[in-house]
Amino acid sequence: MSNSRRTCLFHLSRRIALAALLAPLWFAPLAAQAMPVFARQTSMQCATCHAGGQFPELTPFGRNFKLTGYTLGQRLTVPLAVMGVASRSSTRDISSGQVSADFAKDASVIFQTGSLLFGGKITNNVGMFGQITYENYDHQDPTSLGWKGHSHADNIDIRYARQWTGGGHTVVSGLTLNNNPSVSDIWNTAPAWISYVPTAFGFTGPAAEPMVAELGQQVVGLSAYSMFDNTLYAEVAGYHSPKGAFKVLTEGNELEARVKGVSPYLRVALSQVWGDHNGMVGVFGLNANIYQDPVAGGPTTAYRDRGIDAQYQYLAGEHTATAQLSYIREKIRGGDRTGIASNASNTLRQWRVKGSYIHGAKVGGSLTWFNTTGSSDATLYPASQDDGSGNLVPIPLSGSIANNPGTRGWIPEVFWIPHQQIRLGAQFFKFKRYNGSSTNYDGTGRNARGNDTLFIYLWAAG
């Protein structure tokens, strides 16, 4: 297919029309299935807990439901639900890289992921949210290059919670066993939740991420939390690499990151609800020492993540509006000793700002701005690699001739919720800068705009 033809495929109307043709294939089987777990347990509509019905963004009611351990309502005999994503991704420029690996399914409609959701109320004080996910395009066979699927534990959150009232005050406290730092958070500015639509192919954000956003399904942790008068929230946790039976809570493949000892995580937030409005401002932090070799161990690199975040919601009748902000600053020390970096110390900074609006829990849109900056480091962000003959050649797509992680762009999104269990949406990942430059960032002539990716998805649960 010619490049001009591929450019034409970027017209949004054609993508939405194509994805809409898939809808009947999903609507028919879902019509006969049960409501998702929590909706069936509480006998409430999804929009009661999710802002404008848009999973996973929570309303004040939804946040309280999570705080109290998912225990509101009746215990279900069969606490199961299913979720699936069909999608189509198109990247503006596929002229560089290995087409078989990097752009294998470009402009193709695929069944991307399927999940089994389980949990809900176990006792009056114990509940859980669990997810097992099947990735249809998890990895390629090194010989045949054929794609292989893989099933693994996804986000898991098992809670014990109690509520006390007295003296005009209310306190909710609990413990949570989970496998992702910040997945226990009740606001959607947390790293585990701020980017929530699963994407399989294309460019969907910065190449460099803070460690607090990278440890999902790589660790297991226990945290204690309390919410005082629906105003002051505090959580303290410790995460470590899983052993024995706890390995079932990981991705299942060989771990990409192995933590030395216990990594402490702290979260504090102030929240307020007034009329149709609610808001939050908070801070969080994670310390993690990561082995250079996740199997053999050896030297470690220290990651120190510190973040601030804020969220505002307006919920009134047919109107739902949300504004979110997250800033994370990460210090990386010891990378020169482990060989992952040239500098003894590096810094990574990540901004995300998002605004969204939903009308009548049916149609909506959002706009996200992201900006990643950081220290330049020739080893951490390499420009070239050995071609096997002792010659250094540029690294297509992921290389950085500036040796820098700087990436900036926008993500506009539109979506339609024809049924509370179905969402049809389109996101466009627009890059103004990638890996330190807007033009020829990888040394092969590739520009940041070449990574622009249009992602159409059909997300259904039942």
Residue pairs with C-beta under 8 A, 6 or more apart in sequence:
1 107
3 93
3 95
6 90
6 92
6 94
6 107
7 92
9 15
9 90
9 107
10 90
10 92
10 452
10 454
12 426
12 428
12 454
15 88
15 90
15 426
15 454
15 456
16 424
16 426
16 456
18 88
18 109
18 456
19 86
19 88
19 109
19 424
19 426
19 456
19 457
19 458
20 424
22 86
22 109
22 458
23 418
23 422
23 424
23 458
26 84
26 86
26 422
26 458
26 460
27 419
27 422
29 462
30 419
30 421
30 422
30 460
30 461
30 462
33 82
33 462
34 40
34 78
34 81
34 462
35 81
35 421
35 462
36 46
36 81
36 83
36 117
36 421
36 461
36 462
37 76
37 79
37 80
37 81
37 117
37 118
37 119
37 120
38 49
38 65
38 70
38 120
39 45
39 46
39 420
40 76
41 70
41 72
41 73
41 74
41 75
41 76
41 79
41 120
41 121
42 48
42 49
42 65
42 72
42 73
43 73
45 53
45 420
46 53
46 55
46 420
46 421
47 53
47 59
47 361
47 420
48 59
48 61
48 62
49 58
49 59
49 61
49 62
49 65
50 56
50 57
50 58
50 59
50 62
51 57
51 58
51 59
51 62
51 313
51 315
51 320
51 322
51 358
52 320
52 356
52 358
52 359
52 361
52 364
52 417
53 358
53 361
53 362
53 417
53 420
54 320
54 356
54 358
54 364
54 415
54 417
54 423
55 196
55 423
55 459
55 461
56 188
56 193
56 196
57 188
57 193
57 322
57 356
58 66
58 186
58 187
58 188
59 313
59 315
60 230
60 273
60 278
60 313
63 186
63 187
64 172
64 230
65 72
66 129
66 186
67 161
67 172
67 174
67 186
67 225
67 227
68 161
68 163
68 172
68 174
69 125
69 126
69 127
69 159
69 160
69 161
69 174
70 119
70 120
70 121
70 127
70 128
70 129
70 159
71 121
71 122
71 123
71 124
71 125
71 126
71 127
71 161
72 121
73 120
73 121
74 121
75 120
75 121
75 122
76 120
76 121
79 118
79 119
79 120
79 121
80 116
80 117
80 118
81 116
81 117
81 118
81 461
81 462
82 114
82 115
82 116
82 117
82 461
82 462
83 114
83 115
83 117
83 131
83 459
83 460
83 461
83 462
84 111
84 113
84 114
84 115
84 459
84 460
84 461
85 111
85 112
85 113
85 114
85 198
85 457
85 458
85 459
85 460
86 109
86 110
86 111
86 112
86 457
86 458
87 109
87 110
87 112
87 199
87 200
87 455
87 456
87 457
87 458
88 107
88 108
88 109
88 110
88 455
88 456
89 105
89 106
89 107
89 199
89 200
89 201
89 202
89 453
89 454
89 455
89 456
90 106
90 107
90 202
90 453
90 454
91 103
91 106
91 201
91 202
91 203
91 450
91 451
91 452
91 453
92 449
92 450
92 451
92 452
92 453
93 446
93 447
93 449
93 450
93 451
94 102
94 103
94 106
95 450
96 396
96 397
96 442
96 444
96 445
96 446
96 450
97 103
97 396
97 397
99 106
100 140
100 145
101 140
101 145
102 397
103 201
104 137
104 140
104 147
104 201
105 137
105 200
105 201
106 201
106 202
110 136
110 137
110 200
111 136
112 135
112 136
112 137
112 198
112 200
112 457
113 133
113 134
113 135
113 136
113 198
113 200
114 133
114 134
114 136
115 131
115 132
115 133
115 134
115 154
116 131
116 132
117 129
117 130
117 131
117 461
118 128
118 130
118 131
118 132
119 127
119 128
119 129
119 130
120 127
120 128
121 127
122 128
125 160
125 161
125 162
126 158
126 159
126 160
126 161
127 158
127 159
127 161
128 156
128 157
128 158
128 159
129 155
129 156
129 157
130 153
130 155
130 156
130 157
130 158
131 153
131 154
131 155
131 156
132 151
132 152
132 153
132 154
133 151
133 152
133 153
133 154
134 149
134 150
134 151
135 149
135 150
135 151
135 152
135 200
136 147
136 149
136 200
137 147
137 149
137 200
137 201
138 147
138 148
138 149
138 150
139 147
139 148
139 150
140 146
140 147
140 148
141 147
141 148
150 252
150 253
151 252
152 217
152 250
152 251
152 252
152 253
153 179
153 217
153 248
153 249
153 250
153 251
153 252
154 217
155 178
155 179
155 180
155 183
155 192
155 216
155 217
156 177
156 178
156 179
156 180
156 183
156 249
157 176
157 177
157 178
157 183
157 184
158 176
158 177
158 178
159 174
159 175
159 176
159 177
160 174
160 175
160 176
161 172
161 173
161 174
161 175
162 172
162 173
162 174
163 170
163 171
163 172
164 170
164 171
164 172
164 173
165 171
169 228
169 229
170 228
170 229
170 230
171 226
171 227
171 228
171 229
172 226
172 227
173 224
173 225
173 226
173 227
174 224
174 225
174 226
175 222
175 223
175 224
175 225
176 184
176 222
176 223
176 225
176 237
177 220
177 221
177 222
178 184
178 220
178 221
178 223
179 216
179 217
179 219
179 220
179 221
179 242
179 249
179 250
180 192
180 215
180 216
180 217
180 219
181 191
181 192
181 212
181 215
181 216
181 219
181 221
181 237
181 239
181 263
181 265
181 286
182 190
182 191
182 192
182 193
182 212
182 265
182 267
182 284
183 190
183 192
183 193
183 216
184 223
184 225
184 235
184 237
185 192
185 193
185 235
185 267
186 233
187 193
187 269
187 280
187 282
187 309
187 311
188 194
188 196
188 311
188 322
188 324
189 280
189 282
189 309
189 310
189 311
189 324
189 325
189 326
190 284
190 309
190 326
191 210
191 212
191 213
191 307
191 326
191 328
192 213
192 216
194 324
194 326
194 352
194 354
195 204
195 205
195 352
197 425
197 427
197 455
197 457
197 459
199 455
199 457
202 429
202 453
202 454
202 455
203 429
203 431
203 434
203 451
203 452
203 453
204 429
204 453
204 455
205 370
205 407
205 429
206 350
206 370
206 372
206 405
206 407
207 398
207 405
207 407
207 434
207 435
208 348
208 372
208 374
208 381
208 405
208 407
209 350
210 303
210 305
210 307
210 328
210 330
210 348
210 350
211 257
211 286
211 288
211 290
211 303
211 305
211 330
212 265
212 284
212 286
212 288
212 305
212 307
212 328
212 330
213 328
214 257
215 239
215 257
215 259
215 263
215 288
217 249
217 250
217 251
218 241
218 250
218 251
218 255
218 256
218 257
218 258
218 259
219 239
219 240
219 241
219 242
219 257
219 259
219 263
220 239
220 240
220 241
220 242
220 246
220 249
220 250
221 237
221 238
221 239
221 240
221 263
221 265
222 237
222 238
223 235
223 236
223 237
223 238
223 265
224 235
224 236
224 237
225 233
225 234
225 235
225 236
225 267
226 233
226 234
226 235
227 233
230 271
230 273
231 270
231 271
231 272
232 268
232 269
232 270
232 271
233 267
233 268
233 269
233 270
233 271
233 282
234 267
234 268
234 269
235 265
235 266
235 267
235 268
236 264
236 265
236 266
236 267
237 264
237 265
237 266
237 267
238 262
238 263
238 264
238 265
239 259
239 262
239 263
239 265
239 286
239 288
240 259
240 261
240 262
240 263
241 255
241 258
241 259
242 249
242 250
254 294
254 295
255 294
256 294
257 290
257 294
258 290
258 291
258 293
258 294
258 295
258 297
259 288
259 289
259 290
259 291
260 289
260 290
260 291
260 297
260 300
261 289
263 286
263 287
263 288
263 289
264 286
264 287
265 284
265 285
265 286
266 284
266 285
266 286
267 282
267 283
267 284
268 282
268 283
268 284
269 280
269 281
269 282
269 283
269 309
270 280
270 281
270 282
271 278
271 279
271 280
272 278
272 279
272 280
276 314
276 315
276 316
277 312
277 313
277 314
277 315
278 312
278 313
278 315
279 310
279 311
279 312
279 313
280 309
280 310
280 311
280 312
281 308
281 309
281 310
282 308
282 309
282 310
283 306
283 307
283 308
283 309
284 306
284 307
284 309
285 304
285 305
285 306
285 307
286 303
286 304
286 305
287 302
287 303
287 304
287 305
288 302
288 303
288 305
289 300
289 301
289 302
289 303
290 300
290 301
290 303
291 297
291 298
291 299
291 300
292 298
292 299
292 300
292 301
292 338
292 339
292 340
298 338
299 334
299 337
299 338
300 334
300 338
301 332
301 333
301 334
301 335
301 337
301 338
301 340
301 341
302 331
302 332
302 333
302 334
303 330
303 331
303 332
304 330
304 331
304 333
305 328
305 329
305 330
306 328
306 329
306 330
307 326
307 327
307 328
307 329
308 326
308 327
309 324
309 325
309 326
309 327
310 324
310 325
311 322
311 323
311 324
311 325
312 322
312 323
313 320
313 321
313 322
313 323
314 320
314 321
314 322
318 359
318 360
319 357
319 358
319 359
320 357
320 358
320 359
320 361
320 364
321 355
321 356
321 357
321 358
322 354
322 355
322 356
322 357
323 354
323 355
324 352
324 353
324 354
324 355
325 352
325 353
325 354
326 350
326 351
326 352
326 353
327 349
327 350
327 351
327 352
328 349
328 350
329 347
329 348
329 349
330 347
330 348
330 349
330 350
331 345
331 346
331 347
332 341
332 345
332 346
332 347
332 348
332 380
333 344
333 345
334 344
335 341
335 342
335 343
335 344
335 346
335 377
335 379
335 380
336 342
336 343
336 344
339 379
340 379
340 380
341 377
341 379
341 380
342 377
342 378
342 379
342 380
343 375
343 377
343 380
345 375
346 374
346 375
346 377
346 380
347 374
347 375
348 372
348 373
348 374
348 375
348 405
349 372
349 373
349 374
350 370
350 371
350 372
351 369
351 370
351 371
351 372
352 368
352 369
352 370
353 368
353 369
353 370
354 366
354 367
354 368
354 369
355 366
355 367
356 364
356 365
356 366
356 367
356 413
357 364
357 365
357 366
358 364
358 417
361 417
361 420
362 416
362 417
362 418
363 414
363 415
363 416
363 417
364 414
364 415
364 417
365 412
365 413
365 414
365 415
366 411
366 412
366 413
367 410
367 411
367 412
367 413
368 410
368 411
368 412
368 413
369 409
369 410
369 411
370 407
370 408
370 409
370 410
370 411
371 407
371 408
372 405
372 406
372 407
372 408
373 405
373 406
374 404
374 405
374 406
375 404
376 402
376 403
376 404
376 436
377 403
378 403
380 403
380 405
381 400
381 402
381 403
381 404
381 405
381 435
381 436
382 395
382 399
382 400
382 403
383 394
383 395
383 399
383 400
383 401
383 402
383 403
383 442
383 443
384 392
384 393
384 394
384 395
384 399
384 443
385 392
385 393
385 395
385 399
386 392
386 393
387 393
394 401
394 442
394 443
394 444
395 442
395 443
396 442
396 444
396 446
397 442
397 446
398 435
398 442
399 435
399 441
399 442
399 443
399 444
400 435
400 436
400 437
400 441
400 442
401 436
401 437
401 440
401 441
401 442
401 443
402 435
402 436
402 437
402 441
403 436
404 435
404 436
404 437
405 435
405 436
406 433
406 435
406 436
406 437
407 431
407 433
407 434
407 435
407 448
408 431
408 432
408 433
409 429
409 430
409 431
409 432
409 433
409 434
409 448
410 430
410 432
411 427
411 428
411 429
411 430
412 427
412 428
412 430
413 425
413 426
413 427
413 428
414 425
414 426
415 423
415 424
415 425
415 426
416 423
416 424
416 425
417 423
417 424
418 424
421 460
421 461
421 462
422 458
422 459
422 460
422 461
423 457
423 458
423 459
423 460
424 457
424 458
424 459
425 456
425 457
425 459
426 454
426 455
426 456
426 457
427 454
427 455
427 457
428 452
428 453
428 454
428 455
429 451
429 452
429 453
429 454
429 455
430 449
430 452
431 448
431 449
431 451
431 452
432 438
432 448
432 449
433 441
433 448
434 441
434 448
434 451
435 441
435 442
437 448
438 447
438 448
438 449
439 447
439 448
440 446
440 447
441 447
441 448
